[in-house]
Amino acid sequence: MTNTTVLVTGASGKLGRETLDILLANGKPAEQIIATTRAVEKLSDYAEKGVTVRKADFNDPASLPDAFAGAARIAIISTDAIDPGTDRVAQHAAAVEAARKAGARHLVYTSLPDPENSKISFAPDHLGSEKAVIASGLGYTILRNSWYQENLLMALPHAFSQAVWASAAGNGKQSFIGHEDCARAIAAALLANDDHSSILTLNDGESRTVEEIAALASEVTGKPLKVEHISAEALREGLVGAGLPPFVVDLSVSADENIRAGGFDIVNDDFEKLTGRKPRPLRAFFEENKAAF
């Protein structure tokens, strides 16, 4: 009998938990799901449902083969270790090697669009991790997630409070993807019946300039929002002046630089082909989160 057990790493995080919920909602038997995390107590509710919960720490490679044992398809959700002194490529490479040693057939990895050319500060992490996945010899599905719609919750509430959105994105366009849609894509890749390899770029099927995004947000919320175009240098100075950590400043500035350069101007139907459903449009995101703005 073909092994159909799936495994989700980083399962106690938001994306991991959403993936587990979607797997269960789609009828995947709990006994065929393994969830790994550094803190197993955070997944006690899933253990009660019959999901196998195991401890796994990407910084402890020797522990990973046992944690991954018995899984045919493994979703490696990229870690959030982007602060100085961490090495995500080493973390992910250790997970890939452990999956291979444990006898997995297929890997799912969460990346970002066009890491070869992206200006995002942590793009090299994803490029190196993708190379490790591809070099493993296993089947793979690399999911290049566009900028989360939810990332707008970090910048726009303050912008609305000032009625001004300072942006260094210029006239660049960008698409987004909903966080839960990313989980749907992971679940779909885990539930797939074939082991062919693919690289998919997930987006919501729309690409807008910052003015168009601001206009849509203003229309939905009923609040004014003017875009003020500034240079990347001015944006950096403002963020530094606000006391943000250097790696957060680098991330924020590089995101706008990537938009300006067209690095997020990607529209396709990869999400629909994988999941069989339409992605959540940006308007729906604003309508669902109107109170936050």
C-alpha positions as CSV (number, residue, x, y, z in Angstrom):
1,M,0.0,0.0,0.0
2,T,1.3,3.5,-0.9
3,N,2.2,5.6,2.0
4,T,0.0,8.7,2.1
5,T,1.2,10.2,5.4
6,V,2.0,13.9,5.2
7,L,4.0,16.1,7.5
8,V,4.0,19.8,8.3
9,T,7.0,21.5,9.9
10,G,6.6,24.7,11.9
11,A,3.1,23.5,12.6
12,S,2.5,25.6,15.7
13,G,2.9,28.8,13.6
14,K,0.0,30.6,11.9
15,L,0.7,29.1,8.5
16,G,1.3,25.7,9.9
17,R,-1.9,25.6,11.9
18,E,-3.9,26.9,9.0
19,T,-2.5,24.1,6.9
20,L,-3.4,21.4,9.5
21,D,-6.9,22.8,9.6
22,I,-7.3,22.7,5.9
23,L,-5.9,19.2,5.6
24,L,-8.4,18.0,8.3
25,A,-11.3,19.9,6.7
26,N,-10.5,18.3,3.3
27,G,-10.9,14.9,4.9
28,K,-7.3,13.9,5.4
29,P,-7.4,11.3,8.3
30,A,-5.7,12.7,11.4
31,E,-3.7,9.5,11.8
32,Q,-2.1,10.3,8.4
33,I,-0.9,13.7,9.5
34,I,2.3,14.4,11.4
35,A,2.9,17.9,12.8
36,T,6.3,19.0,14.0
37,T,7.3,22.0,16.2
38,R,9.9,23.0,18.7
39,A,7.2,23.3,21.4
40,V,4.9,20.3,21.2
41,E,2.6,21.6,24.0
42,K,1.5,24.3,21.5
43,L,-0.2,21.6,19.4
44,S,-2.0,19.7,22.1
45,D,-5.3,20.5,20.5
46,Y,-4.3,18.7,17.3
47,A,-2.9,15.8,19.3
48,E,-6.3,15.4,20.8
49,K,-7.8,15.2,17.3
50,G,-5.4,12.3,16.5
51,V,-2.7,14.1,14.7
52,T,0.8,12.8,15.5
53,V,2.8,15.6,17.1
54,R,6.6,15.5,17.3
55,K,9.4,17.8,18.4
56,A,11.7,19.0,15.6
57,D,14.3,21.7,15.8
58,F,16.0,22.7,12.5
59,N,19.0,23.8,14.6
60,D,19.4,20.2,15.8
61,P,19.8,18.2,12.6
62,A,20.4,14.9,14.4
63,S,16.9,15.0,15.8
64,L,15.2,15.5,12.5
65,P,15.2,12.0,10.8
66,D,13.3,10.5,13.7
67,A,10.9,13.4,13.7
68,F,10.3,13.0,10.0
69,A,10.1,9.1,10.0
70,G,7.1,7.7,8.2
71,A,6.1,10.7,6.2
72,A,5.8,10.4,2.4
73,R,5.3,14.1,1.7
74,I,6.8,16.8,3.8
75,A,6.0,20.5,3.8
76,I,9.0,22.6,5.0
77,I,7.5,25.9,6.0
78,S,10.4,28.4,5.9
79,T,11.4,29.5,9.3
80,D,11.1,33.1,10.4
81,A,14.7,33.4,11.5
82,I,15.6,36.5,9.5
83,D,17.3,38.4,12.3
84,P,21.2,38.7,12.3
85,G,23.2,35.7,13.4
86,T,20.8,33.1,11.9
87,D,21.2,30.9,8.9
88,R,18.0,29.8,7.3
89,V,19.7,28.1,4.4
90,A,21.5,25.8,6.9
91,Q,18.2,25.2,8.8
92,H,16.3,24.3,5.6
93,A,19.1,22.2,4.2
94,A,19.2,20.2,7.4
95,A,15.4,19.6,7.1
96,V,15.8,18.6,3.4
97,E,18.6,16.1,4.2
98,A,16.6,14.7,7.1
99,A,13.6,14.2,4.9
100,R,15.7,12.3,2.4
101,K,17.2,10.1,5.1
102,A,13.7,9.5,6.5
103,G,12.5,8.1,3.1
104,A,10.2,10.9,2.1
105,R,9.1,11.0,-1.6
106,H,8.1,14.7,-2.0
107,L,9.0,18.0,-0.5
108,V,6.9,21.2,-0.4
109,Y,8.8,24.4,0.3
110,T,7.5,27.9,0.9
111,S,9.6,30.5,-0.9
112,L,9.2,34.0,-2.5
113,P,8.9,35.1,-6.2
114,D,12.0,35.1,-8.4
115,P,14.6,34.7,-5.6
116,E,17.3,34.8,-8.2
117,N,16.6,38.5,-8.9
118,S,14.5,39.7,-6.0
119,K,15.7,42.7,-4.1
120,I,14.0,41.5,-0.9
121,S,16.7,41.4,1.9
122,F,16.1,37.7,2.7
123,A,15.8,36.5,-1.0
124,P,19.2,34.8,-0.9
125,D,17.9,32.6,2.0
126,H,15.1,31.3,-0.2
127,L,17.4,30.9,-3.3
128,G,19.8,28.8,-1.3
129,S,17.0,26.7,0.2
130,E,15.4,26.1,-3.2
131,K,18.7,24.8,-4.4
132,A,18.9,22.4,-1.5
133,V,15.4,21.1,-2.3
134,I,16.1,20.7,-6.0
135,A,19.5,18.9,-5.3
136,S,17.8,16.4,-2.9
137,G,16.7,14.2,-5.7
138,L,13.2,14.1,-4.3
139,G,10.1,15.3,-6.0
140,Y,9.3,18.8,-5.0
141,T,6.7,21.6,-5.1
142,I,8.2,25.0,-4.5
143,L,5.6,27.6,-3.7
144,R,6.8,31.1,-4.3
145,N,4.4,33.2,-2.3
146,S,3.8,36.7,-3.3
147,W,3.7,39.5,-0.6
148,Y,1.0,38.6,2.0
149,Q,-2.1,40.7,1.8
150,E,-1.8,40.6,5.6
151,N,1.5,42.5,5.4
152,L,-0.6,45.6,4.7
153,L,-1.9,45.4,8.3
154,M,1.6,46.4,9.4
155,A,1.8,49.7,7.4
156,L,-1.6,50.9,6.5
157,P,-3.2,51.5,9.9
158,H,-0.5,54.1,10.7
159,A,-0.8,55.5,7.2
160,F,-4.5,55.9,7.6
161,S,-4.0,57.6,11.0
162,Q,-1.9,60.2,9.1
163,A,-4.0,60.1,5.9
164,V,-0.6,59.7,4.1
165,W,1.2,56.6,2.9
166,A,4.9,57.2,2.4
167,S,6.2,54.8,-0.2
168,A,9.4,54.3,-2.1
169,A,7.7,51.8,-4.5
170,G,7.4,54.4,-7.3
171,N,5.1,53.3,-10.1
172,G,5.9,49.6,-9.7
173,K,3.0,47.2,-9.6
174,Q,2.5,44.3,-7.3
175,S,0.3,41.3,-6.7
176,F,-0.4,39.8,-3.3
177,I,-1.6,36.5,-1.9
178,G,-3.8,35.8,1.2
179,H,-2.1,34.0,4.1
180,E,-4.8,31.4,4.3
181,D,-4.5,30.9,0.5
182,C,-0.9,30.0,1.0
183,A,-2.0,27.3,3.5
184,R,-4.5,26.0,1.0
185,A,-1.7,25.7,-1.6
186,I,0.5,23.8,0.9
187,A,-2.4,21.4,1.7
188,A,-3.1,20.9,-1.9
189,A,0.5,20.1,-2.7
190,L,0.6,17.6,0.2
191,L,-2.6,15.9,-0.9
192,A,-1.6,15.6,-4.6
193,N,-1.3,12.1,-6.0
194,D,1.8,12.6,-8.1
195,D,5.4,13.3,-7.4
196,H,6.4,15.5,-10.4
197,S,8.4,18.5,-9.6
198,S,7.1,22.1,-10.1
199,I,7.8,25.7,-9.1
200,L,4.6,27.8,-8.7
201,T,4.3,31.5,-8.0
202,L,1.2,32.2,-5.9
203,N,-0.7,35.5,-6.3
204,D,-4.2,36.9,-6.2
205,G,-4.4,37.4,-9.9
206,E,-4.2,41.2,-9.8
207,S,-1.3,43.7,-10.0
208,R,-1.7,47.3,-8.7
209,T,0.4,50.4,-8.2
210,V,0.6,51.8,-4.6
211,E,-1.9,54.5,-5.7
212,E,-4.3,51.9,-6.9
213,I,-3.9,50.0,-3.6
214,A,-4.4,53.2,-1.6
215,A,-7.5,54.1,-3.6
216,L,-9.0,50.6,-3.1
217,A,-8.3,50.7,0.6
218,S,-9.8,54.2,0.9
219,E,-12.9,53.2,-1.0
220,V,-13.5,50.2,1.2
221,T,-12.8,51.9,4.5
222,G,-14.3,55.3,3.6
223,K,-11.1,57.0,4.9
224,P,-8.8,59.3,2.9
225,L,-5.3,58.0,2.1
226,K,-2.9,60.0,0.0
227,V,0.4,58.4,-1.4
228,E,3.6,60.4,-0.8
229,H,6.4,59.2,-3.1
230,I,9.8,59.3,-1.4
231,S,13.2,57.9,-2.1
232,A,14.5,54.6,-0.7
233,E,17.0,56.7,1.3
234,A,14.3,58.9,2.8
235,L,12.3,55.8,3.7
236,R,15.3,54.3,5.4
237,E,16.0,57.4,7.3
238,G,12.4,57.6,8.5
239,L,12.3,54.0,9.7
240,V,15.7,54.3,11.4
241,G,14.4,57.5,13.1
242,A,11.4,55.5,14.3
243,G,13.7,53.2,16.1
244,L,13.1,50.0,14.1
245,P,15.7,47.3,14.2
246,P,18.2,47.3,11.3
247,F,17.0,44.1,9.8
248,V,13.4,45.3,9.8
249,V,14.5,48.5,8.2
250,D,16.4,46.5,5.5
251,L,13.3,44.4,4.9
252,S,10.9,47.3,4.6
253,V,13.1,49.3,2.2
254,S,14.0,46.3,0.1
255,A,10.3,45.4,-0.2
256,D,9.6,48.8,-1.8
257,E,12.7,48.6,-4.0
258,N,11.5,45.2,-5.2
259,I,8.1,46.6,-6.0
260,R,9.7,49.5,-7.9
261,A,11.8,47.1,-9.9
262,G,8.8,45.0,-10.8
263,G,9.7,42.0,-8.7
264,F,6.2,41.5,-7.4
265,D,4.4,42.3,-10.7
266,I,3.4,38.7,-11.4
267,V,0.0,37.6,-12.4
268,N,-0.9,34.0,-13.3
269,D,-3.3,31.2,-12.4
270,D,-0.8,28.9,-10.6
271,F,-2.9,29.1,-7.4
272,E,-6.1,28.1,-9.1
273,K,-4.4,25.3,-11.0
274,L,-3.1,23.8,-7.8
275,T,-6.1,24.3,-5.5
276,G,-9.0,24.3,-7.9
277,R,-10.3,27.6,-6.5
278,K,-9.9,31.3,-7.0
279,P,-7.6,33.2,-4.7
280,R,-9.0,35.8,-2.3
281,P,-8.9,39.2,-4.1
282,L,-7.4,42.2,-2.5
283,R,-10.8,44.0,-2.2
284,A,-12.1,41.0,-0.1
285,F,-9.1,41.3,2.2
286,F,-9.8,45.0,2.8
287,E,-13.5,44.3,3.4
288,E,-12.8,41.5,5.8
289,N,-10.3,43.6,7.8
290,K,-11.9,47.0,7.5
291,A,-12.0,47.5,11.3
292,A,-8.2,47.2,11.5
293,F,-7.7,50.3,9.3
